[in-house]
Amino acid sequence: MERNPSAFLKEEYEELVRNNFDWKLRILETGSSPHSVVDGKEVIMLCSNNYLNLSNHSRIIKEAMDAAKKFGAGSGSVRAIAGTMKLHMEVEKRLAKFKGTESSLIYQTGFAANAGLIPQLVGKGDIIISDELNHGSIIDGVRLTKADRAVYKHCDVGELEKALKDADKKYNRILVITDGVFSMDGDVSPMDKIVDVAVEYGAMTYVDDAHGEGVIGVSLCPVSNPILFNSFLKYFVLSQRFLTCSGSVSNTSIAASCAPATAGGCDPLSNQVLDLFKAKFTRS
């Protein structure tokens, strides 16, 4: 039988265009700043993640140039082989101190973080209990696991507790997953209550706080919370995601997760970004 194995892609894309669901890329012709040039027009930028315009901070730009001169444009290897630089170790130590945790680990992106770690935490015989409005990268990470799934109503701690009670005697491990600040509506999870009820049932709590880090405080979560993902992309300018957690979680992630093992070295500017926040936060 003669067939065109990729013909469906053209057909599906044309259907998206007909329904105006295709993604039209706009071209940024300047740096990302409050006043930018997009598609040849001067505009006020209201949709970027560069909340404080730190990507254009003179100190950050200078440090980027100095770091590239000293360390090169890339690590030359994945971290597990020969790509872990002194810079990585320094900033991960500082991030753990900054967040008041035992350890931290930098990932290249939020997707890599959620897709890489969630499948290492639970598997067959376990369950994930997830907020119904969690970010798409969390959902993708959950789909990569062999664990069962339950979904609770958005920010509804009562329904979360009911799901925990139902799961308590049926599963080996229980993982509660939520965003800290939800990206679409900007509402905030009741983290103190979520952590308390998770601890009551012996569940792990996994919080993706990419949209809250640095915007509404040092952290939404109690220091006792074991697994917290934060982002350099928003308030912190850079594209990486970082995990703050217990030493056992970071060790497992390095040893068993393909995300840190297959990613090249991270942006070397994290230390400099943290320096800019010394006066802003109590932990540095």
Long-range contacts (C-beta under 8 A, 24 or more apart in sequence): 31-55, 31-56, 32-56, 49-233, 49-234, 50-237, 51-215, 51-234, 51-235, 52-235, 52-237, 54-235, 54-236, 54-237, 54-273, 54-276, 55-237, 57-237, 57-276, 59-272, 59-276, 60-237, 60-269, 60-272, 60-273, 60-276, 63-268, 63-269, 63-272, 64-268, 64-269, 67-268, 67-269, 68-268, 71-268, 74-264, 74-265, 75-264, 75-265, 76-264, 76-265, 77-264, 77-265, 78-261, 78-262, 78-263, 78-264, 79-254, 79-260, 79-261, 79-263, 79-264, 79-265, 80-254, 80-260, 80-261, 83-264, 83-265, 84-265, 85-265, 85-268, 87-265, 87-268, 87-270, 87-271, 88-265, 88-266, 90-271, 91-270, 91-271, 91-274, 92-242, 94-270, 94-271, 94-274, 94-284, 95-242, 95-244, 95-270, 95-274, 96-244, 97-283, 97-284, 98-218, 98-274, 98-281, 98-283, 98-284, 99-218, 99-219, 99-228, 99-230, 99-244, 99-283, 100-219, 100-223, 100-283, 101-223, 101-228, 101-244, 101-245, 101-246, 102-245, 102-246, 102-247, 102-250, 103-244, 103-245, 103-246, 103-247, 103-249, 103-250, 103-251, 104-242, 104-243, 104-244, 104-245, 104-250, 105-242, 105-243, 105-245, 105-250, 105-253, 105-254, 105-260, 106-240, 106-241, 106-242, 106-243, 106-260, 106-266, 106-270, 107-240, 107-241, 107-242, 107-243, 107-259, 107-260, 107-263, 108-239, 108-240, 108-241, 108-259, 108-263, 108-264, 108-266, 109-239, 109-240, 109-241, 110-135, 110-137, 110-208, 110-210, 110-229, 110-231, 110-233, 110-241, 111-137, 111-140, 112-241, 112-259, 112-263, 113-137, 113-229, 113-241, 113-243, 113-259, 114-138, 114-140, 114-141, 114-208, 114-229, 115-140, 115-141, 115-144, 115-259, 116-141, 116-253, 116-257, 116-258, 116-259, 116-260, 117-141, 117-227, 117-243, 117-253, 117-257, 117-259, 118-142, 118-144, 118-145, 118-175, 118-177, 118-206, 119-144, 119-145, 119-257, 120-252, 120-253, 120-256, 120-257, 121-173, 121-175, 121-204, 121-206, 121-227, 122-147, 122-173, 122-175, 123-147, 125-171, 125-172, 125-173, 126-171, 126-172, 126-173, 126-174, 126-175, 127-167, 127-170, 127-171, 127-173, 127-174, 127-175, 128-175, 128-176, 128-177, 129-160, 129-163, 129-164, 129-167, 129-174, 129-175, 129-176, 129-177, 129-203, 130-176, 130-177, 130-178, 131-155, 131-177, 131-178, 131-179, 131-189, 133-179, 133-182, 133-184, 133-185, 134-177, 134-178, 134-179, 134-208, 135-179, 135-182, 135-183, 135-208, 135-210, 137-208, 138-177, 138-179, 138-208, 142-177, 147-173, 147-175, 154-182, 154-187, 155-187, 155-189, 155-190, 157-190, 157-193, 157-194, 157-197, 160-194, 160-197, 161-197, 161-201, 164-197, 164-198, 164-200, 164-201, 164-203, 165-201, 167-201, 168-201, 168-202, 173-204, 174-198, 174-201, 174-202, 174-203, 174-204, 175-203, 175-204, 175-206, 176-203, 176-204, 176-205, 176-206, 177-206, 177-207, 177-208, 178-205, 178-206, 178-207, 178-208, 179-207, 179-208, 179-209, 179-210, 179-211, 180-207, 180-208, 180-209, 180-210, 180-211, 180-212, 180-213, 180-220, 180-221, 181-209, 181-211, 181-212, 181-215, 181-216, 181-220, 182-211, 183-210, 183-211, 186-211, 188-212, 188-216, 188-220, 189-220, 191-220, 191-221, 191-222, 191-225, 192-222, 195-221, 195-222, 195-224, 195-225, 199-224, 210-234, 210-241, 214-277, 218-281, 218-282, 218-283, 232-267, 232-270, 232-273, 236-270, 236-273, 237-269, 237-273, 238-267, 238-269, 238-270, 238-273, 239-267, 240-266, 240-267, 240-270, 242-270
